[in-house]
Amino acid sequence: MTSRTCLSIILAAGEGTRMKSALPKVLHRIAGLPMVAHVVKAAEIAGATDVALVIGHGADEMRKAAEKFAPHAGTFVQEQRLGTAHAVLAARDAMAKGYDDILVMFGDTPLIDAAALGAARAKLAEGAAVVVIGFRPPSPAGYGRLIEKGGKLTAIREEKDCTDEERKIGFCNAGMMAVSGKYALDLLDGVGNANAKGEYYLTDIVEIANARGLEVVATEAGYENALGINNRAELAEAEAIWQKRRRREAMLSGVTLIAPETVYFSYDTEVGQDTVVEPNVFFGPGVKIADGVKIHAFSHLEGATVAANADIGPYARLRPGSDLAAKAKVGNFVEVKNARIEAGAKVNHLTYIGDARIGAGANIGAGTITCNYDGYSKFFTDIGAGAFVGSNSSLVAPIKLGDGAYIASGSVITEDVPEDALAFGRARQKTLPGKGKELRERRASAAKK
């Protein structure tokens, strides 16, 4: 089937009023990715050589978003909402280029599996003209039933038009189809609007194709594949299903999730074998974790790269641009942003490292901060290999600490420190005997007045 060309038409013109949002419905995110982008990814995995997005509400916003998740997709505007067949025909110019297969999908069904689309395409390769993807919901009430006879699909019957016997059928229409490119435009042009709503329904091509003696069949997909998202409650349900799938995939690939239900992945999270993830860890977009990493509880990672056998958390935050080398340690209540932590370096606790390099084997004491922002610009801190920075130090960037440099605790360092040098940047301590007692007594007396 790899030699067959395929156009995936994704209908994404719905306004989504039940989402109660100014954002077009299909741009709401699951696992950090717009739901329509999940559909595009499934189509591409299933072998779609081209993608056509049919858009309407928020067309400009949709085009801008599509440039990121589907840069090669064509966009077609459905000016009037006159039914699903009418929406598909908005992409007429794309279909007219000639494809072996046409996939018709919906931008608000983000859980569609590429395997379900591939199964439908396989039926086209075997000679079917129309393939309808069906599913078996827990209750078929409200869904159109797929009427089959002798292995062929004879009709899609809306529930209100079903006989009592047909209502017992549990095989229902998921809405998605695969259509032979040879017949697609002729079948769609044959759809009329002689119905109560005066709309052009995609499902009518089943009857038209049968009347023309063409082969029409149905394939079955899992129930979750057909779940459409219409409101934020359903969006949360789809997120939960997606996360459950991804957690299982991670564990089967060799990742230990101690409390799987508390770990959240993004669409592009990569985690290596023998990595252990403790409870309540969140992976934002752009995270790549190598083998043998340990991520302790309540850590938050986004846009970060972590090499083998590094140790993170608990309560660590890795922001975009964080780059940890092998066996690096970022401990509890440490925040790292746009910084390279080299092999074996330790940033153990209560520290902020931003716009910096921490050299191999360096040790950063508790409460240390890189002062990288002056209110207008960001500046870089370079800490050499084997350097030791004492607790509660402030490193005012731009600044460089040489290899093996030693910074005394409580220092404010504003100038470069040479290799192997010891630097103090604090006021000299002054001790006044008895003055502590005198101060307490004076304050106690004032409080009584």
C-alpha positions as CSV (number, residue, x, y, z in Angstrom):
1,M,0.0,0.0,0.0
2,T,3.0,2.3,0.3
3,S,2.9,2.9,-3.4
4,R,-0.6,4.2,-3.3
5,T,-1.1,8.0,-3.0
6,C,-3.4,9.3,-0.3
7,L,-5.1,12.6,0.4
8,S,-6.4,13.1,4.0
9,I,-9.2,15.6,4.2
10,I,-9.7,16.8,7.7
11,L,-12.9,18.7,8.5
12,A,-12.2,21.4,11.0
13,A,-14.7,24.1,10.2
14,G,-17.0,23.7,13.2
15,E,-17.4,26.7,15.5
16,G,-17.4,24.6,18.7
17,T,-19.8,26.9,20.6
18,R,-20.1,24.4,23.4
19,M,-16.4,24.9,24.2
20,K,-17.3,28.4,25.4
21,S,-14.1,29.7,23.9
22,A,-12.8,32.3,21.5
23,L,-10.3,29.7,20.3
24,P,-11.5,27.4,17.5
25,K,-12.5,24.1,18.9
26,V,-10.0,21.9,17.1
27,L,-7.1,24.1,18.4
28,H,-7.8,23.1,22.0
29,R,-4.9,21.0,23.2
30,I,-4.4,17.4,24.3
31,A,-1.0,16.5,25.6
32,G,0.2,19.9,24.5
33,L,-0.8,19.5,20.9
34,P,-4.0,20.9,19.2
35,M,-6.5,18.1,18.8
36,V,-6.6,18.6,15.0
37,A,-2.8,18.0,15.0
38,H,-3.3,14.6,16.5
39,V,-5.6,13.8,13.6
40,V,-3.0,15.0,11.1
41,K,-0.3,12.9,12.8
42,A,-2.5,9.8,12.6
43,A,-3.2,10.4,8.9
44,E,0.5,10.8,8.2
45,I,1.4,7.6,10.0
46,A,-1.3,5.9,8.0
47,G,0.5,7.0,4.8
48,A,-1.3,10.1,3.8
49,T,1.0,11.8,1.3
50,D,-1.0,15.1,1.4
51,V,-3.3,16.8,3.9
52,A,-6.2,19.2,3.2
53,L,-7.7,21.1,6.1
54,V,-11.2,22.3,5.6
55,I,-11.6,25.3,7.9
56,G,-14.2,27.9,8.7
57,H,-14.5,29.7,12.0
58,G,-11.2,31.4,12.9
59,A,-9.7,30.6,9.5
60,D,-6.7,33.0,9.9
61,E,-5.9,31.5,13.3
62,M,-6.3,28.0,11.9
63,R,-3.9,28.8,9.1
64,K,-1.3,30.1,11.5
65,A,-1.6,27.1,13.7
66,A,-1.4,24.7,10.8
67,E,1.9,26.2,9.7
68,K,3.4,24.7,12.8
69,F,1.8,21.3,13.0
70,A,1.1,20.7,9.3
71,P,3.3,23.0,7.3
72,H,2.7,21.2,4.0
73,A,-1.1,21.0,4.4
74,G,-3.4,22.9,2.1
75,T,-6.2,24.9,3.7
76,F,-9.7,25.3,2.2
77,V,-12.4,27.4,3.6
78,Q,-16.0,26.2,3.8
79,E,-17.8,29.5,3.5
80,Q,-21.3,28.1,4.3
81,R,-22.0,25.2,6.6
82,L,-24.2,23.0,4.4
83,G,-23.3,19.6,5.6
84,T,-20.4,17.1,5.6
85,A,-20.4,16.4,1.9
86,H,-20.4,20.1,1.2
87,A,-17.4,20.5,3.6
88,V,-15.5,17.7,1.8
89,L,-16.1,19.3,-1.6
90,A,-14.5,22.5,-0.3
91,A,-11.3,20.6,-1.0
92,R,-12.3,19.8,-4.6
93,D,-9.2,21.3,-6.0
94,A,-7.0,19.0,-3.9
95,M,-9.0,15.9,-4.8
96,A,-8.9,16.8,-8.5
97,K,-5.1,16.3,-8.5
98,G,-5.8,12.6,-8.5
99,Y,-5.1,10.3,-5.6
100,D,-5.5,6.6,-5.2
101,D,-7.1,7.0,-1.7
102,I,-9.1,9.7,0.0
103,L,-9.4,9.7,3.8
104,V,-12.1,11.8,5.3
105,M,-11.6,12.6,9.0
106,F,-12.8,15.1,11.6
107,G,-10.5,17.5,13.5
108,D,-12.3,16.9,16.8
109,T,-11.6,13.2,17.0
110,P,-8.0,13.3,18.4
111,L,-7.9,9.7,19.5
112,I,-8.2,8.2,16.0
113,D,-5.5,5.5,15.6
114,A,-3.4,5.3,12.5
115,A,-4.0,1.5,12.4
116,A,-7.7,2.1,12.0
117,L,-7.0,4.4,9.0
118,G,-4.6,1.9,7.6
119,A,-7.2,-0.9,7.8
120,A,-9.6,1.3,5.8
121,R,-7.0,2.0,3.2
122,A,-6.2,-1.7,2.9
123,K,-9.8,-2.3,1.9
124,L,-9.5,0.3,-0.9
125,A,-6.4,-1.5,-2.1
126,E,-8.5,-4.7,-2.3
127,G,-11.0,-3.0,-4.6
128,A,-13.6,-1.3,-2.4
129,A,-14.9,2.1,-3.6
130,V,-16.1,3.3,-0.2
131,V,-15.0,2.1,3.3
132,V,-16.8,3.4,6.3
133,I,-15.1,3.2,9.7
134,G,-17.4,1.9,12.4
135,F,-17.3,1.2,16.1
136,R,-19.2,-0.4,18.9
137,P,-20.1,2.1,21.7
138,P,-21.2,0.9,25.1
139,S,-24.7,2.1,24.1
140,P,-25.6,2.6,20.4
141,A,-28.4,5.1,21.2
142,G,-28.2,8.2,19.1
143,Y,-25.7,6.8,16.6
144,G,-26.3,5.9,13.0
145,R,-26.3,2.1,12.5
146,L,-24.2,0.3,9.9
147,I,-26.5,-2.1,8.0
148,E,-24.5,-5.0,6.5
149,K,-25.5,-7.9,4.3
150,G,-23.1,-10.6,3.1
151,G,-20.1,-8.7,4.3
152,K,-21.1,-5.6,2.4
153,L,-22.3,-2.3,3.8
154,T,-25.8,-1.6,2.4
155,A,-26.8,1.5,4.3
156,I,-26.1,3.9,7.2
157,R,-29.4,4.3,8.9
158,E,-30.0,7.2,11.4
159,E,-31.6,6.0,14.6
160,K,-34.9,7.8,14.0
161,D,-35.2,5.9,10.7
162,C,-34.3,2.5,12.1
163,T,-36.7,-0.4,12.5
164,D,-37.0,-2.0,15.9
165,E,-34.7,-4.8,14.7
166,E,-32.1,-2.3,13.3
167,R,-32.0,-0.4,16.6
168,K,-30.6,-3.6,18.2
169,I,-27.5,-3.3,15.9
170,G,-24.4,-2.3,18.0
171,F,-22.2,-1.5,15.0
172,C,-22.3,2.3,14.5
173,N,-21.0,4.9,12.2
174,A,-17.8,6.7,13.4
175,G,-18.1,9.3,10.7
176,M,-14.7,8.7,9.1
177,M,-14.4,7.2,5.6
178,A,-11.9,6.1,3.0
179,V,-13.0,6.6,-0.6
180,S,-11.4,5.5,-3.8
181,G,-9.9,8.6,-5.5
182,K,-11.2,7.2,-8.8
183,Y,-14.8,7.6,-7.7
184,A,-14.7,10.3,-4.9
185,L,-15.7,13.4,-6.8
186,D,-18.4,11.7,-8.9
187,L,-19.9,10.2,-5.7
188,L,-19.8,13.5,-3.8
189,D,-21.3,15.4,-6.7
190,G,-24.2,12.9,-6.7
191,V,-25.2,13.9,-3.1
192,G,-28.4,15.9,-2.9
193,N,-30.0,18.0,-0.2
194,A,-33.6,16.8,-0.3
195,N,-33.8,16.5,3.5
196,A,-35.3,18.4,6.4
197,K,-32.2,20.5,6.9
198,G,-31.4,21.0,3.2
199,E,-27.9,19.8,3.8
200,Y,-25.5,17.6,1.8
201,Y,-24.6,14.5,3.9
202,L,-21.4,12.5,3.3
203,T,-23.1,9.3,4.4
204,D,-25.3,9.5,1.3
205,I,-22.4,8.3,-0.8
206,V,-22.9,4.8,0.6
207,E,-26.3,4.5,-1.0
208,I,-25.1,6.2,-4.2
209,A,-22.1,3.8,-4.5
210,N,-24.3,0.8,-3.9
211,A,-26.8,2.0,-6.6
212,R,-23.9,2.2,-9.0
213,G,-22.8,-1.3,-8.3
214,L,-19.6,-0.3,-6.5
215,E,-18.3,-2.2,-3.5
216,V,-19.0,-0.6,-0.1
217,V,-17.7,-2.2,3.1
218,A,-17.2,-1.3,6.8
219,T,-14.1,-1.7,9.0
220,E,-14.2,-1.7,12.8
221,A,-12.2,0.6,15.0
222,G,-12.0,0.7,18.8
223,Y,-14.6,2.8,20.6
224,E,-12.1,5.5,21.6
225,N,-11.1,6.2,18.0
226,A,-14.5,7.8,17.3
227,L,-14.8,10.0,20.4
228,G,-15.6,13.5,19.3
229,I,-14.8,16.5,21.5
230,N,-17.6,19.1,22.0
231,N,-16.9,20.6,25.4
232,R,-14.2,20.9,27.9
233,A,-15.4,18.0,30.0
234,E,-15.0,15.7,26.9
235,L,-11.6,17.3,26.3
236,A,-10.5,16.3,29.8
237,E,-11.8,12.8,29.2
238,A,-9.9,12.5,25.9
239,E,-6.8,13.8,27.7
240,A,-7.2,11.0,30.3
241,I,-7.5,8.4,27.6
242,W,-4.5,9.7,25.7
243,Q,-2.4,9.8,28.9
244,K,-3.4,6.2,29.8
245,R,-2.3,5.0,26.4
246,R,1.0,6.8,26.6
247,R,1.8,5.6,30.1
248,R,1.3,2.0,29.1
249,E,3.4,2.5,26.0
250,A,6.2,4.0,28.2
251,M,6.1,1.1,30.6
252,L,6.1,-1.5,27.9
253,S,9.2,0.2,26.4
254,G,11.2,-0.2,29.7
255,V,10.3,2.9,31.7
256,T,9.3,2.5,35.4
257,L,6.3,4.7,36.4
258,I,5.8,4.1,40.2
259,A,2.4,5.7,40.1
260,P,1.4,5.8,36.4
261,E,-1.9,7.7,36.9
262,T,0.0,10.7,38.3
263,V,2.5,11.1,35.5
264,Y,1.6,13.4,32.6
265,F,3.4,13.2,29.2
266,S,3.3,15.6,26.3
267,Y,2.8,14.4,22.7
268,D,6.6,14.4,22.0
269,T,8.0,13.2,25.3
270,E,10.9,10.8,24.8
271,V,12.0,8.6,27.8
272,G,14.7,6.0,27.7
273,Q,14.9,2.5,29.1
274,D,15.5,2.0,32.8
275,T,14.4,5.5,33.7
276,V,12.4,5.6,36.9
277,V,9.7,8.3,37.2
278,E,8.3,8.8,40.7
279,P,4.8,10.1,41.4
280,N,3.4,13.5,40.2
281,V,5.9,14.3,37.5
282,F,4.8,16.5,34.6
283,F,6.5,16.5,31.1
284,G,5.8,19.6,29.0
285,P,6.6,19.7,25.3
286,G,10.1,19.1,24.1
287,V,11.5,16.8,26.7
288,K,14.1,14.1,25.9
289,I,15.2,11.7,28.6
290,A,18.0,9.2,28.1
291,D,18.4,5.8,29.7
292,G,18.8,5.2,33.4
293,V,17.6,8.6,34.6
294,K,15.9,9.0,37.9
295,I,13.1,11.7,38.2
296,H,11.9,12.2,41.7
297,A,8.4,13.2,42.7
298,F,6.8,16.5,41.9
299,S,9.2,17.6,39.2
300,H,8.2,19.7,36.2
301,L,10.2,19.4,32.9
302,E,9.7,21.3,29.7
303,G,12.0,21.8,26.7
304,A,14.8,19.9,28.5
305,T,17.3,17.3,27.4
306,V,18.6,14.9,30.1
307,A,21.5,12.5,29.5
308,A,22.0,9.0,30.9
309,N,22.0,8.4,34.7
310,A,21.2,11.9,35.6
311,D,19.2,12.6,38.8
312,I,16.4,15.1,39.0
313,G,14.3,16.4,41.9
314,P,12.2,16.0,43.9
315,Y,10.4,19.3,43.3
316,A,12.8,20.3,40.5
317,R,11.9,22.5,37.6
318,L,13.7,22.2,34.2
319,R,12.6,25.0,31.9
320,P,13.3,25.3,28.2
321,G,16.9,25.1,27.2
322,S,17.9,23.0,30.2
323,D,20.6,20.5,29.1
324,L,21.9,17.9,31.7
325,A,24.9,15.7,30.9
326,A,25.5,12.2,32.1
327,K,25.3,11.8,35.9
328,A,24.4,15.4,36.5
329,K,22.3,16.1,39.6
330,V,19.6,18.7,39.9
331,G,18.0,18.4,43.3
332,N,15.0,19.6,45.3
333,F,13.6,23.0,44.7
334,V,16.1,23.8,42.0
335,E,15.1,25.7,38.8
336,V,17.2,25.5,35.7
337,K,16.6,27.5,32.5
338,N,18.7,27.7,29.3
339,A,21.7,26.2,31.0
340,R,24.1,23.3,30.5
341,I,24.8,21.2,33.5
342,E,27.9,19.1,32.5
343,A,28.8,15.6,33.5
344,G,28.7,14.9,37.2
345,A,28.0,18.4,38.2
346,K,25.7,18.9,41.2
347,V,23.1,21.5,41.9
348,N,21.5,19.9,44.9
349,H,19.0,22.3,46.4
350,L,17.2,25.6,46.6
351,T,19.0,27.1,43.7
352,Y,18.3,29.0,40.4
353,I,20.6,28.5,37.4
354,G,19.7,30.5,34.3
355,D,21.6,31.3,31.2
356,A,24.7,29.4,32.4
357,R,27.2,26.6,32.0
358,I,28.1,24.5,35.0
359,G,31.3,22.7,34.3
360,A,31.9,18.9,34.8
361,G,32.1,17.9,38.5
362,A,31.3,21.4,39.8
363,N,29.3,21.7,43.0
364,I,26.7,24.5,43.5
365,G,25.7,25.1,47.1
366,A,22.2,25.7,48.4
367,G,20.6,29.1,47.8
368,T,22.9,30.0,45.0
369,I,21.5,32.1,42.2
370,T,22.8,33.3,38.8
371,C,21.7,36.9,38.5
372,N,21.2,36.8,34.8
373,Y,18.6,39.5,34.1
374,D,19.0,43.3,34.7
375,G,15.5,44.2,33.8
376,Y,16.4,44.7,30.1
377,S,18.8,42.0,28.9
378,K,19.9,38.4,29.8
379,F,23.6,37.7,30.6
380,F,25.6,34.5,30.8
381,T,27.4,32.8,33.8
382,D,30.2,30.4,33.0
383,I,31.3,28.1,35.8
384,G,34.4,26.0,35.2
385,A,34.9,22.3,35.8
386,G,35.4,21.3,39.4
387,A,34.4,24.7,40.7
388,F,32.8,25.0,44.2
389,V,30.2,27.6,44.9
390,G,29.3,28.0,48.6
391,S,25.8,28.2,49.8
392,N,23.8,31.5,49.5
393,S,26.0,33.0,46.8
394,S,24.9,35.4,44.1
395,L,26.7,35.3,40.8
396,V,26.1,38.6,39.0
397,A,26.3,37.9,35.2
398,P,28.1,38.3,32.9
399,I,30.7,36.5,34.9
400,K,33.2,33.6,34.6
401,L,34.5,31.3,37.3
402,G,37.6,29.4,36.2
403,D,38.1,25.6,36.6
404,G,38.6,24.7,40.3
405,A,37.5,28.2,41.5
406,Y,36.2,28.3,45.1
407,I,33.5,30.8,46.1
408,A,33.0,31.4,49.8
409,S,29.5,31.0,51.2
410,G,27.3,34.1,51.3
411,S,29.3,35.9,48.6
412,V,28.1,38.3,46.0
413,I,30.5,37.8,43.0
414,T,30.6,40.6,40.5
415,E,34.0,40.0,38.8
416,D,35.6,37.0,37.1
417,V,37.4,34.5,39.3
418,P,40.5,32.9,37.9
419,E,41.2,29.2,37.8
420,D,41.8,27.6,41.3
421,A,41.3,31.0,43.0
422,L,39.3,31.6,46.2
423,A,36.9,34.5,46.1
424,F,35.0,36.3,48.9
425,G,32.4,38.9,48.2
426,R,30.8,39.7,51.6
427,A,31.1,42.2,54.4
428,R,33.4,41.3,57.3
429,Q,31.5,40.0,60.3
430,K,31.4,42.2,63.5
431,T,30.5,40.7,66.9
432,L,29.4,42.9,69.8
433,P,29.4,40.9,73.1
434,G,26.2,41.3,75.2
435,K,24.4,43.4,72.6
436,G,22.0,40.5,71.7
437,K,20.6,40.4,75.3
438,E,20.4,44.2,75.5
439,L,18.5,44.3,72.2
440,R,16.0,41.7,73.3
441,E,15.3,43.5,76.6
442,R,14.8,46.8,74.9
443,R,12.3,45.3,72.5
444,A,10.4,43.5,75.2
445,S,10.1,46.7,77.2
446,A,8.8,48.6,74.2
447,A,6.2,45.9,73.5
448,K,4.7,46.3,77.0
449,K,4.1,50.0,76.6
